[in-house]
Amino acid sequence: MGVIVSHGRYFTNYVHLNSYSVRKGDKVKTGQALGTVLFNVEENASLFQFEIYKDSGDNNMNPRLWLAPR
């Protein structure tokens, strides 16, 4: 289960969240927390998955091209 946000023709999907700060139908703003990331203590790693789709959802895009380096 995840959170899907519509951005016009694009959709972002935030998968493997531990808790959710939004509900279906909520309007979200830039920078707003959608939830908390699920963390695997045994592997010391986040299980979070971020996906970007265009149009119908059949066009999975590479999210690295959309994220600014920090």
Protein Blocks (a to p, Z undefined) as FASTA:
>chain_A
ZZdddehjaccddehifbdcbdehiacdehiafbdcdddfklopafbdcdddehjlpacc
dfklmpccZZ
